[in-house]
């Protein structure tokens, strides 16, 4: 058999047998420039490489939609698990409420607070908010974040309060 000469782009060096580096063209500034057409012409596709490349493309074409479906289903499963957790917490809360309603003292308290029921002989007083809406403060004053120390001389204030209560016009007189 006769040896075929190596193509120019695959020339080998005589001493090592390794492929010779591709010749590089330089610009005026001295930087190397590789010609893309020269690089692409050095690629050889064999039948095996074409088959393998087509199998990789076919596998990606088949697996990408399947992977998208898998991710979508995992998200739905996670959402449903969170929903189950919330439902379980709601069931626990409702069971606790049902247990409270089995207690007669709780039922009595709820009947008094919600329905204003009373036991025979009891007197219930309902206090309506009878203040004039104009006299109510419209907005609260802003609360300070700083602590202030009040004066420690409380005796004069106590005396003012006692005398003011005794001299008031609406004070109830003892009989």
CORGIBEL-V555411 format. One record per pair of residues at least 4 apart in sequence whose C-alpha atoms are under 6 Angstrom apart, sorted by the first residue. I is the first residue (numbers start at 0). J is the second residue. D is the distance in whole Angstrom. If there is no record, write none. Layout:
i & j & d
I & J & D
I & J & D
//
This chain:
i & j & d
5 & 10 & 6
10 & 18 & 6
10 & 19 & 6
11 & 16 & 5
11 & 17 & 6
11 & 18 & 4
11 & 19 & 5
12 & 16 & 5
12 & 19 & 6
23 & 31 & 6
23 & 33 & 6
24 & 31 & 6
24 & 32 & 5
25 & 29 & 5
25 & 30 & 6
25 & 31 & 5
25 & 32 & 6
26 & 30 & 6
48 & 52 & 6
53 & 57 & 6
54 & 58 & 6
58 & 62 & 6
59 & 63 & 6
62 & 66 & 6
109 & 113 & 6
110 & 114 & 5
110 & 116 & 6
111 & 115 & 5
111 & 116 & 5
159 & 163 & 6
163 & 167 & 6
//
